[in-house]
Every structure is written in C-alpha cells, then in structure tokens.
Amino acid sequence: MIDDAWLEELLRHRPDAESAAQLAPGLAHHFPDVDPGGLVTRTLLDALDAAWERGWQPADVSHVARRQAGAGSVPLVVALIAEHARRTDAAARAPESWIDQLRDLGALSADDAGGVAAWQRAARRPPVEGWRIALQLLGALRSTVRIEALVPPPSRWGAARARPERPMAADDRALRRIRGLLAKAESTEFAEEAEALTAKAQELMTRHAVDAALLADASPAGIDVDTRRVHVADPYVRAKMQLLGAVADANGVRLVWYQGLGIANLVGVRADLDAVELLFTSLLLQVTQALAAAERAEKRRVAARTFRRAFLLGYAHRIGERLTTARRHATAEAAAARGMDLLPVLRSRQEAVEKVVSDLFPQVRAGRSRSSVDASGWYAGRAAAERADVHPRGASVGCSGERGALG
C-alpha cells in the first residue's frame, strides 16, 4: 500500500534511473502534485546540503545533474539551489565564487519560496515525468562522492555582510580585450584571420601575466593563488581534458581532474584562470567546427568515434605546442623591452601555484593518455590546430597528459 509513511521510507534510498522509471507511474497515481506536504523538496534540499559538505558547489551539482539525471533535471536542481540560497541568505553570506555560480545559473532571483511543486507547475511536467525526474535527481545527489572543498560549505559561512561595488580592475579590462579578440576569431570564416586573432589574444594573456607578476610580491607567499572548477561535457571528456590541460600548462595553471565526473580543478593566479577558461571555451568551439569540416572531407562513415577522439587528441597536442612556443616568445619580448630577466619572477608564481596544488591535492598522481589512436584522426587534428586562433597568452582525480591525478 502506498501511503505517506511508505513514501517517506522510499525517499531514504538512492534510486537509480531504472527504479525511478518503475516507481514513477504508481507515485504519480497516488501523489499527482509530486511533492506531498513539501516532503520531496525537504528530502532533496537535505541531499543538496550533504553534497555541499562533500565539497560540491552549485555549478558542480548542475553539471552532475545533467550528466546523471538528464537535461530535464537541470531546471529542478536550479530551482532547489535557488531555494537553498534563499533560505541560507547566500547573497549576503556566501563566498564570492559561490555567488558568481548562483548568478550564472540564474539562482539568485528567487524571492518567494520555491521547490518541487513550484517547479512542476512552472515546467508543466506531467506527474509521472515529474516523479521520475525528482527521483533520478535524488539518486544523483546522493551518489556524489567526496571531493576537495575549494570554498567553505554553507555550514561554515559567517554572518551576513554588505558587499561593496567594485570598480572594474585592470584584470577585467584585459580580459574584456581578450574576450573580444576570441569572439572575432570564432566568428570569422577565414582560418588565417582566426589564427592571427587567437595569437594576439595569447600574446595579451602572456603580457598581462608578466605585468601582474612584476607588480606582485616577488615571494611565493605574497602571490594570490586561486582555484576554480571547469565542467567538461560528454562525449570525449578525456580528449577535451587534454585540450584544457594544454591551455592550462601554457599559461602557468595546474589542472587536476576527477576521472568519471568530467570536472577539472584549476589552480593559478586569478587572471590566468580567467584567461585559460576563455581560451579553452574558444578552442572548443573552433575544434568542433574543424572536426565537422574534417569529417566531411574524409567522408567518414565507419569508426567515426575513434576518428573524432584521435582528432581531438591531435588537436590538443598541437595546440599545446603552439601555445607554449607563443608564450616563450612573448615572455622573451617582454624581457627585452624591460631589459630584465623575468624568469625568477615567473618562477615564484609557479612555486606559489605548486604549493597550493600540493596542499589541496596531496594524493595527486600523474595520469597518462592512451597511446593507441586513429592515425588519420590524429594528423587531421594537428592540421586543424595549425589553423586555430590561439591568442590569449597569458571519480579518480587526475590531470590530463602528464599532469597529476588522484586515484
């Protein structure tokens, strides 16, 4: 017999996709509002709180919901994150990076109480579908493993405080210029123009990094190192991580990633982190366009998956070479213009980054990519990388390529 007690007991478990689909019709028949007495909302918010305590952040939860419970679960998880933010006064208490994620998700605008019932009404989900999504999301939240806490969870936030308006910093102005160059690189139909624009962006990234290094305290202890997570979607997560790792390495940022979750941890100076995210996003768009063109040229029908994976790996490898060369040249030019050796200053930045990595990820180990790839895909990817615009310079856990992995 299905009653409130039976439902409460059911919600103590961790339903998977199959059991959610099986249970949804019976639950929809007895509880068409999907949230009797607010029980499902309370249960999901409790699961969300537990995920925060295991090191997860709002963007991480949205990513894993899409990955494990499907795209249909994302509006629900955003509604729950917004309700959690309202209840905890996150806008006045949460760390800045947490608030940035809430803003990006659109989870800061909820003034009224919300939850599963409000989501069901707004999305007009039939009861069967609503129950299936809610149960799958519950299973996904309860399946989250413990990961490194990069910011304090809500249980450790302090009292509410005023947040003064901040004027645009030099970092923001530089990144706006870099973003503009990359947007032009993505929109042009001419490979040579895209390459020139990307190269210019990388040059700006490198020179900005040099300027920031010269202004900062020369000792590693005086350098402000930050952390950030980047979420990489299927398919070909490992190959995309190789591309992210190549961009990170060329810009003095360390990458440690959680195999099986599609989540990368970046460690570096804030402006470098911003630049790496910008360039990675731009290159992902460029490689998607290049891959489609290569497949049309190859008239590929068989073994397309192996070709695509090899293409992405070859592209990432060549991009890494190009970015590293470009950064070395830009650094040499900056040193010549200033008449000084910049290597000791840049080395101090790298030492500060490495210390934070070792503190946060003491179990990190090197991860190696597989050696067997489709040769035609690999060389086609390298050829496409020659034409890419690269200009901004500037749950195992693993690092792509030779970078670290927890495992």
PLY file of the C-alpha trace (Angstrom):
ply
format ascii 1.0
element vertex 407
property float x
property float y
property float z
element edge 405
property int vertex1
property int vertex2
end_header
0.00 0.00 0.00
1.31 3.44 -0.96
0.88 5.99 1.81
2.86 8.83 3.36
4.89 6.50 5.58
5.77 4.29 2.61
6.81 7.35 0.59
8.97 8.69 3.41
10.73 5.33 3.64
11.22 5.21 -0.13
12.88 8.62 -0.13
15.52 7.39 2.30
17.07 5.36 -0.51
19.17 6.24 -3.57
17.05 5.49 -6.64
18.74 4.94 -9.99
17.29 5.66 -13.43
15.68 2.25 -13.79
13.97 2.23 -10.39
12.87 5.86 -10.86
11.13 4.92 -14.13
9.46 1.92 -12.50
8.23 3.79 -9.42
7.06 6.97 -11.15
3.66 5.74 -12.50
2.46 4.42 -9.13
3.65 7.52 -7.29
2.01 9.80 -9.86
-1.30 7.99 -9.36
-1.29 8.45 -5.57
0.58 11.80 -5.36
-0.13 13.81 -8.54
1.37 17.01 -7.06
4.81 15.28 -6.82
5.53 16.98 -3.50
3.01 15.95 -0.83
3.38 18.26 2.15
6.75 19.51 0.80
8.35 16.14 1.66
10.20 15.74 -1.65
11.54 19.30 -1.51
12.82 18.78 2.04
14.42 15.48 1.04
16.16 16.97 -1.99
17.37 20.00 -0.01
18.82 17.67 2.62
20.61 15.75 -0.15
21.86 19.05 -1.55
23.21 20.08 1.86
25.02 16.76 2.13
26.60 17.34 -1.30
27.84 20.79 -0.17
29.50 19.13 2.83
31.26 16.70 0.48
32.96 19.58 -1.34
30.46 20.25 -4.15
29.48 23.72 -5.36
26.39 24.94 -7.28
27.91 24.63 -10.77
29.22 21.14 -9.89
25.75 20.00 -8.85
24.14 21.36 -12.00
26.80 19.58 -14.08
26.35 16.21 -12.37
22.54 16.51 -12.55
22.70 16.94 -16.31
25.24 14.13 -16.62
23.47 11.55 -14.42
19.80 12.55 -14.37
19.45 14.16 -17.80
18.92 17.69 -19.08
15.32 17.65 -17.79
16.62 17.65 -14.22
18.59 20.90 -14.58
15.64 23.32 -14.10
14.65 21.40 -10.98
18.13 21.40 -9.48
18.48 25.13 -10.24
15.14 25.75 -8.51
16.37 23.81 -5.48
19.71 25.65 -5.44
17.77 28.93 -5.59
15.55 27.84 -2.71
18.60 26.81 -0.70
20.22 30.18 -1.43
17.08 31.99 -0.26
16.89 30.00 2.98
20.58 30.48 3.80
20.77 34.15 2.74
23.56 33.17 0.36
23.57 36.57 -1.36
24.90 38.14 1.85
26.84 35.22 3.34
28.33 33.03 0.60
31.86 33.34 -0.83
32.16 35.45 -3.97
32.80 32.45 -6.22
29.65 30.75 -4.88
27.59 33.85 -5.64
29.08 34.04 -9.14
27.90 30.49 -9.76
24.42 31.25 -8.42
24.25 34.25 -10.74
25.40 32.20 -13.75
22.76 29.55 -13.01
20.02 32.15 -12.57
19.55 31.04 -8.96
19.79 34.44 -7.28
16.46 35.85 -8.42
14.06 33.72 -6.34
12.37 35.95 -3.75
9.47 33.61 -2.98
9.57 30.12 -1.57
10.03 27.51 -4.24
10.68 23.81 -4.57
9.46 20.74 -6.40
5.79 21.75 -6.55
6.65 25.21 -7.93
8.99 23.67 -10.48
6.33 21.18 -11.60
3.78 23.95 -12.11
6.22 26.22 -13.95
7.57 23.44 -16.17
4.13 21.86 -16.67
5.56 18.43 -16.14
3.08 15.53 -16.06
3.11 13.79 -12.65
4.81 10.65 -14.00
7.63 12.65 -15.57
7.90 14.89 -12.51
8.31 11.92 -10.19
10.84 10.24 -12.48
13.00 13.38 -12.68
12.76 14.08 -8.93
13.77 10.50 -8.04
16.64 10.46 -10.54
17.91 13.75 -9.18
17.72 12.42 -5.63
19.79 9.42 -6.69
22.35 11.66 -8.44
22.73 13.92 -5.39
23.13 11.01 -3.02
25.70 9.43 -5.34
28.08 12.39 -5.16
31.44 11.30 -3.82
33.62 13.39 -1.55
35.83 15.81 -3.45
38.25 18.52 -2.32
36.49 21.53 -0.78
37.76 24.62 -2.61
35.44 27.00 -0.71
33.65 26.69 2.66
30.24 24.96 2.54
27.11 26.80 3.78
27.51 25.31 7.26
30.73 27.35 7.64
29.57 30.68 6.23
29.73 33.63 8.57
27.18 36.32 9.30
25.58 38.42 6.57
27.74 41.30 5.35
27.49 44.17 2.90
29.22 43.71 -0.44
30.58 46.99 -1.80
30.51 47.66 -5.53
33.90 47.01 -7.06
35.27 49.17 -9.88
36.47 47.38 -12.97
40.00 46.15 -12.29
42.87 46.08 -14.75
42.42 42.30 -14.93
38.81 42.78 -16.06
39.80 45.30 -18.72
42.49 42.99 -20.10
40.12 40.04 -20.16
37.49 42.11 -21.94
40.02 42.79 -24.72
40.96 39.10 -24.85
37.30 38.09 -24.96
36.69 40.47 -27.86
39.59 39.03 -29.86
38.38 35.47 -29.31
34.82 36.35 -30.28
36.14 37.67 -33.59
38.25 34.53 -34.03
35.20 32.34 -33.53
33.03 34.29 -35.97
35.40 34.65 -38.91
35.20 32.25 -41.84
38.90 32.70 -42.66
41.35 30.37 -40.91
44.28 32.78 -41.29
42.34 35.60 -39.64
41.23 33.34 -36.79
44.83 32.27 -36.24
46.05 35.87 -36.13
43.32 36.88 -33.66
43.95 33.91 -31.38
47.69 34.59 -31.45
47.05 38.19 -30.47
44.86 37.05 -27.58
47.57 34.69 -26.32
50.09 37.49 -26.58
47.86 39.71 -24.42
47.48 36.91 -21.89
51.22 36.46 -21.58
52.00 40.16 -21.31
49.23 40.64 -18.77
50.65 37.76 -16.72
54.11 39.33 -16.85
52.80 42.74 -15.79
50.87 41.20 -12.89
53.93 39.23 -11.79
56.08 42.35 -11.71
53.52 44.22 -9.62
53.05 41.41 -7.10
55.17 40.47 -4.12
58.15 38.56 -5.53
57.90 35.80 -2.93
55.56 32.81 -3.42
53.88 33.61 -0.09
52.81 37.01 -1.39
51.21 35.73 -4.61
47.43 35.36 -4.57
46.67 31.89 -5.94
43.04 30.95 -6.60
41.15 27.79 -7.54
38.32 27.12 -9.94
36.37 24.24 -11.41
35.65 23.71 -15.10
32.99 21.24 -16.24
33.53 19.24 -19.40
30.56 17.57 -21.07
30.40 14.25 -22.90
31.40 12.93 -25.31
35.21 12.56 -25.42
35.77 14.02 -21.97
39.33 12.70 -21.72
40.33 14.25 -25.04
38.73 17.58 -24.09
40.58 17.47 -20.78
43.81 17.10 -22.74
42.95 20.32 -24.56
42.15 22.11 -21.30
45.40 20.80 -19.83
47.38 22.08 -22.81
45.91 25.57 -22.42
46.48 25.49 -18.65
50.11 24.35 -18.92
50.92 27.08 -21.42
49.60 29.73 -19.04
51.13 28.66 -15.72
47.96 26.99 -14.41
47.83 23.48 -12.93
44.98 21.10 -13.72
43.78 18.20 -11.58
40.69 16.37 -12.78
38.17 13.89 -11.45
38.00 10.99 -13.86
34.43 9.85 -14.37
32.91 13.18 -13.30
34.00 15.49 -16.11
35.16 18.06 -13.52
38.57 19.76 -13.61
40.18 21.74 -10.79
42.32 24.64 -11.99
44.91 26.24 -9.69
46.59 29.51 -10.62
46.55 33.27 -10.37
43.02 34.58 -10.90
43.70 36.45 -14.15
45.41 33.35 -15.57
42.41 31.21 -14.60
40.06 33.61 -16.37
42.23 33.62 -19.47
42.50 29.81 -19.55
38.72 29.43 -19.33
38.22 31.95 -22.13
40.74 30.36 -24.47
39.56 26.80 -23.72
35.95 27.75 -24.49
37.01 29.42 -27.73
39.16 26.47 -28.81
36.35 24.01 -28.06
34.13 25.92 -30.45
36.88 26.10 -33.05
37.70 22.38 -32.82
34.03 21.44 -33.13
33.83 23.38 -36.38
37.15 21.96 -37.59
36.11 18.38 -36.77
32.87 18.72 -38.72
34.81 20.02 -41.72
37.39 17.22 -41.44
34.71 14.54 -41.33
33.08 15.99 -44.44
36.45 15.98 -46.20
37.19 12.40 -45.09
33.64 11.25 -45.95
33.75 9.26 -42.71
31.10 6.66 -42.09
32.93 3.85 -40.27
34.79 4.15 -36.94
33.76 7.79 -36.62
34.13 7.69 -32.84
37.79 6.65 -32.98
38.48 9.28 -35.63
36.85 12.02 -33.55
38.67 11.08 -30.37
42.03 10.96 -32.18
41.25 14.27 -33.89
40.64 15.95 -30.54
43.81 14.47 -29.04
45.94 15.51 -32.00
44.41 18.97 -31.89
45.11 19.30 -28.16
48.71 18.15 -28.56
49.49 20.62 -31.33
47.66 23.49 -29.58
49.83 22.85 -26.52
52.98 23.10 -28.61
51.82 26.33 -30.27
50.74 27.99 -27.05
53.96 27.09 -25.26
56.04 28.50 -28.12
53.93 31.65 -28.26
54.24 32.19 -24.51
58.01 31.72 -24.64
58.34 34.27 -27.44
56.06 36.80 -25.73
57.99 36.44 -22.47
61.29 36.97 -24.26
59.93 40.07 -25.98
58.64 41.47 -22.67
62.00 40.79 -21.00
63.87 42.53 -23.82
61.52 45.53 -23.66
62.13 45.88 -19.91
65.82 44.99 -20.02
65.47 42.39 -17.24
65.32 38.65 -16.62
61.68 37.71 -15.96
62.28 34.04 -15.22
62.84 34.45 -11.44
59.58 36.40 -11.09
57.59 33.88 -13.14
59.24 31.02 -11.25
57.99 32.48 -7.97
54.44 32.48 -9.35
54.78 28.85 -10.38
56.16 27.86 -6.98
53.17 29.52 -5.29
50.80 27.58 -7.57
52.59 24.27 -6.93
52.36 24.78 -3.17
48.59 25.24 -3.31
48.27 22.14 -5.51
50.26 20.03 -3.07
48.22 21.35 -0.12
44.84 20.76 -1.77
45.65 17.52 -3.61
48.28 15.63 -1.61
47.32 12.35 -3.28
47.65 13.63 -6.83
49.39 11.33 -9.29
50.38 11.69 -12.92
47.94 10.41 -15.49
48.88 9.30 -18.99
46.67 9.30 -22.05
46.26 6.14 -24.09
48.81 5.64 -26.83
46.67 3.88 -29.48
44.73 6.34 -31.63
43.42 6.58 -35.18
46.38 7.97 -37.16
44.30 9.83 -39.74
42.27 11.49 -36.99
45.42 12.45 -35.05
47.10 14.14 -38.03
43.86 15.77 -39.14
43.52 17.22 -35.62
47.09 18.52 -35.66
46.49 20.12 -39.04
43.35 21.82 -37.70
45.31 23.08 -34.69
47.74 24.79 -37.05
44.82 26.90 -38.26
43.33 27.61 -34.80
43.35 31.06 -33.27
45.32 30.70 -30.04
45.62 34.27 -28.81
45.21 34.78 -25.28
48.52 34.03 -23.65
48.80 34.59 -20.78
35.86 9.82 -9.51
39.51 9.46 -9.57
41.18 12.72 -9.71
43.63 13.21 -12.48
45.49 15.62 -14.60
45.45 15.32 -18.33
48.61 14.28 -20.13
51.44 14.10 -17.64
49.54 16.21 -15.12
48.52 14.94 -11.72
45.74 12.53 -10.86
44.16 11.27 -7.69
43.33 7.84 -7.79
0 1
1 2
2 3
3 4
4 5
5 6
6 7
7 8
8 9
9 10
10 11
11 12
12 13
13 14
14 15
15 16
16 17
17 18
18 19
19 20
20 21
21 22
22 23
23 24
24 25
25 26
26 27
27 28
28 29
29 30
30 31
31 32
32 33
33 34
34 35
35 36
36 37
37 38
38 39
39 40
40 41
41 42
42 43
43 44
44 45
45 46
46 47
47 48
48 49
49 50
50 51
51 52
52 53
53 54
54 55
55 56
56 57
57 58
58 59
59 60
60 61
61 62
62 63
63 64
64 65
65 66
66 67
67 68
68 69
69 70
70 71
71 72
72 73
73 74
74 75
75 76
76 77
77 78
78 79
79 80
80 81
81 82
82 83
83 84
84 85
85 86
86 87
87 88
88 89
89 90
90 91
91 92
92 93
93 94
94 95
95 96
96 97
97 98
98 99
99 100
100 101
101 102
102 103
103 104
104 105
105 106
106 107
107 108
108 109
109 110
110 111
111 112
112 113
113 114
114 115
115 116
116 117
117 118
118 119
119 120
120 121
121 122
122 123
123 124
124 125
125 126
126 127
127 128
128 129
129 130
130 131
131 132
132 133
133 134
134 135
135 136
136 137
137 138
138 139
139 140
140 141
141 142
142 143
143 144
144 145
145 146
146 147
147 148
148 149
149 150
150 151
151 152
152 153
153 154
154 155
155 156
156 157
157 158
158 159
159 160
160 161
161 162
162 163
163 164
164 165
165 166
166 167
167 168
168 169
169 170
170 171
171 172
172 173
173 174
174 175
175 176
176 177
177 178
178 179
179 180
180 181
181 182
182 183
183 184
184 185
185 186
186 187
187 188
188 189
189 190
190 191
191 192
192 193
193 194
194 195
195 196
196 197
197 198
198 199
199 200
200 201
201 202
202 203
203 204
204 205
205 206
206 207
207 208
208 209
209 210
210 211
211 212
212 213
213 214
214 215
215 216
216 217
217 218
218 219
219 220
220 221
221 222
222 223
223 224
224 225
225 226
226 227
227 228
228 229
229 230
230 231
231 232
232 233
233 234
234 235
235 236
236 237
237 238
238 239
239 240
240 241
241 242
242 243
243 244
244 245
245 246
246 247
247 248
248 249
249 250
250 251
251 252
252 253
253 254
254 255
255 256
256 257
257 258
258 259
259 260
260 261
261 262
262 263
263 264
264 265
265 266
266 267
267 268
268 269
269 270
270 271
271 272
272 273
273 274
274 275
275 276
276 277
277 278
278 279
279 280
280 281
281 282
282 283
283 284
284 285
285 286
286 287
287 288
288 289
289 290
290 291
291 292
292 293
293 294
294 295
295 296
296 297
297 298
298 299
299 300
300 301
301 302
302 303
303 304
304 305
305 306
306 307
307 308
308 309
309 310
310 311
311 312
312 313
313 314
314 315
315 316
316 317
317 318
318 319
319 320
320 321
321 322
322 323
323 324
324 325
325 326
326 327
327 328
328 329
329 330
330 331
331 332
332 333
333 334
334 335
335 336
336 337
337 338
338 339
339 340
340 341
341 342
342 343
343 344
344 345
345 346
346 347
347 348
348 349
349 350
350 351
351 352
352 353
353 354
354 355
355 356
356 357
357 358
358 359
359 360
360 361
361 362
362 363
363 364
364 365
365 366
366 367
367 368
368 369
369 370
370 371
371 372
372 373
373 374
374 375
375 376
376 377
377 378
378 379
379 380
380 381
381 382
382 383
383 384
384 385
385 386
386 387
387 388
388 389
389 390
390 391
391 392
392 393
394 395
395 396
396 397
397 398
398 399
399 400
400 401
401 402
402 403
403 404
404 405
405 406
